[in-house]
Amino acid sequence: MIIYVDIDETICYHEEDDTSKARDYTKATPYVERINKVNSLYDDGHTIVYWTARGTVTGLDWTDLTSSQLEQWGAKHHNLKLGKPYYDLFIDDKNINSEEFFKGEKNETI
């Protein structure tokens, strides 16, 4: 199974509350237990792709920092993709809400 995983507010969080401002991604703090859960999917043979909207709005290239963070956090993956569109709501037939997923809800498809 190929699994795309968002980064910000999914496997890491940011202290600042105002998401209308550009985030300081250098201050992202990992959710270790969430990374471990994704790592277990990797270990089970699934293809893990981290996909982020970092830089989509600002035009800044966050590839090096993001790649370094994933390595520092021990986030196993096969690929990192930037360029995810910025949106307010994502409606998709293959979507799982991250909060539900990490609480163990709606995991029957994996």
Buried (B, 14 or more C-beta within 10 A) or exposed (E): EEBBBBBBBBBBEBEEEEEEEEBEBEEBEBBEEBBEBBBEBBEEEBEBEBBBBBBBEEEEEBBEBBBEBBEEBEBBBEEBEBEBEEEEEEEEEEEBEBEEBBEEEEEEEE
